[in-house]
Amino acid sequence: MAQLEPQLQEVLAALAEELDPAVRTLNKMLTQPISPHGVSMTKAEALDGFILARAKYLPRLAKLQKTLCQLRDHEAQIS
């Protein structure tokens, strides 16, 4: 299916550009002590960033999964 590669690229881009950095930031905020010099981001802001990144990623993943299921069903029909 011609749709598959662009959808896969969208999912991978969302992982690399949005979700992974959001997870890393959230992890850092939750596991490291707060610096006495102040922080550039609060834990709530880190969580909000993760929630927004996840919200962008999940629909892309669902779309890719649907396309993969359609492809599997199509291959089953022609076999």
Secondary structure, DSSP 4 states (H G I P E B T S, - for coil): -TTHHHHHHHHHHHIIIIIHHHHHHHHHHHHSPPPTT--SS-HHHHHHHHHHHHHHHHHHHHHHHHHHHHHHHHHHHH-
